[in-house]
Amino acid sequence: MNVIEDYGGHCACCGETRTEFLSVDHVDGGGGILRRAVLYPNAGSRVFYDRVIGDGFPDNIRVLCCNCNMSVGFSGYSPHDRERIIAH
């Protein structure tokens, strides 16, 4: 919760605030690969969150809800981003 709260406590894309739906995202992608292969082999999420806190809450991390996070991961964008582009 400390990590989610420090990054604003809501999805940076759609604004979702229910903590049950929130997750941590690497802004430039590759978080899963980084966690599994480089920084945190065989470690759980707790080690990742401890690292984020220890690194002083770096700028390349943000909070996304699970839907936005999955969309960005699988599609490379969130539907909310496209809606904002169309609206302008």
Steps between C-alpha positions, in 0.01 A plus 500: 500500500789738565613468139151549357432798727834664418419482129167677552268220610316483169544372145709750306292422191132472598500625859379175663549525879387160631820346632382150412536599133830688517842373396847638444620555144837575345442810285728380219381139516703190567416476869424130495821417322697726729350345813540141387833503321715786623419651836276257680547141380284262706374789713144607562334837477610594852864512388399719205310744722788511749731586211269781381498645852877454537558675167302801622187446287658543154326693221481196270230342719130591508173358622255356247183303556515140384295576186719788387817309591395194299394712203833681494686171537312315228407782260762764567235757593198552719157566348482805727804649324330456163180658631693806620671535161168477314337751737763762423 
